[in-house]
Amino acid sequence: MALTIVWAVWAGWSMLGRATPYALRVLDDLGDPIAGAVADIGGRQVGTSTDDGLIQAEWRPSQTVLDVSAPGHVPQTITVAERPEGGVDVVLKARVMRGRVVGADGRGVGGAVVSSELAAAITDDEGRFEARGAAPGPVAVGKPAWRTSGLTWDGGAGESLIELRPFTARAVHITGPAVQNRLGEFIAMARDTELNALMIDLKDELGFVYYDTENAVAVEVGAARGAYSLAGAVGRARALDLYVIGRIVVFNDPTAALGRPEMAVWDAEAGAPYEARGQRFLDPTDPVARRYGLDLAVEACSMGVDEVQFDYVRFPAARSEAAVFDGGVTEEARMSSIAAFLNDAVAALRPMGCAVAADVFGFITRVSDPPDGGIGQRWEDIAMIVDVISPMVYPSHYGKGWYGFDNPNDHPGEVVERAITDGLDRLPRNVVVRPWLQDFGYDAAQVREQIASAERLGLGWMLWNARSEVTTAALLPAE
């Protein structure tokens, strides 16, 4: 009997000292498994969690206290006092980095990417962000067409306020042939003057695609010119730290309209692509026509441009009842088609790191009737989508009586300032406004007046001359 009792006591102690395998499952405070969590006992690592959050551990009566940690989470110490029958769950609270990204005016900046070593978030329209699983340390904040900013996060629970400033581009228009034959001239111009960006034609009003595209539609309709290497042009610009803007004329495209008439605005009377004022438009309501412009933009972005600027992203201003659009030409159809194109562009290009810009008629900065100017360009709608909005505030394009002037063209600085101010007053969110300024029919002083007006409002600018004949005397020398 005594022998039996001694054996039983010994067996019990033996069982207590024996290791028992069990699964430790590490979860975050939302119930999601955490990969890469580490469990240790007395400084000795037990294991690292797999993608399903599991760590295979062994329980011993002398080793019941575990320290569990994971990057971006608050460490936890747990005690497994009794031999586990099955798995054991441990919950780690995620560190949450919160804050707001604002412009110099204090308004929120939406669409900015806030990223730390372990976590990232995108700001909402108010500029607010929340990044779960963030680790203390450096934080970068960026958005296409804005300068990169950042801070060092201490891991605390408070909200961070981060200021982001737009990139203030100063550029001139460079046609496709000018890129091919005169790029060195513009590189030197940027080196010697205040210019800090190049605005180059990728596809122009004739529908010609000048860079070395492989787009099937451009090749099929005879639009591919192959006039210059886009990657090569970008490389030369990068050597001087110049920002590169690629201009794509979207819907005014006589080459594709004739080569692929099913994409064109149709003339029901003539039985041919619709023509007015020497222009033939692709149909903005046609998804295939929209896709052509988008595919070119994606290709150009992959070749290194910083920003894709969509011009003629509108319905034809001159049209008769004979003009037929697949989706109709009502006010709703116009605005929804242009918005759909730009939203698709943002979805495709912003993840690639390219800014999305849209050119709009100058008069669009004022409230008009109809609100989209009859062409699908409503200021507030477009400003809500794109990264950069560029009104073409050419004084020569305003008729008698605009801004109280009999001849607005005689008042370049005042017209530009008033037109831009109208637009700034109607911005629905913090977006980069960069106007096109008139560099034709003016002397250097008149061009400079426009530049001064834009800069007084804190804006960058682009000079338009259809032949890229720049009034260099209007430009300040490089600092």
Buried (B, 14 or more C-beta within 10 A) or exposed (E): EEEEEEEEEEEEEEEEEEEBEBBBBBBBEEEEBBBBBBBEBEEEEBBEBBEEBBBEBEBBBEBBEBBBBBBBBEEBEBEBEEBBEEEBEBBBEBBBBBBBBBBEEEBBBBBBBBBBBBBBBBBBEBBBBBBBBBBBEEBBBBBBBBEEBBBEBEEEEEEBEBBBEBBBBBBBBBBBBBBBEBBEEBBEBBEEBEBBBBBBBBBBBBBBBBBBBEBEBBEEBEBBBBBBBBEBBBEBBEEEEBBBBBBBBBBBBBBBBBBBBEBBBBBEEEEBBBBBEEBBBBBBBBBEBBBBBBBBBBBBBEBBBBBBBBBBBBBBEEBEEEBBBBBEBEBEBBBBBBBBBBBBBBEBBBEEEBBBBBBBBBBBBBEBEEBBBBBBBBBBBBBBBBBBBBBBBBBBBBEEEBBEBEEBBEBBBBBBBBBBBBBEEBBEBBBBBBBBBBBBEBEEEBBBBBBBBBEEBEBBBBBBBEEBEBBEEBBEEEE
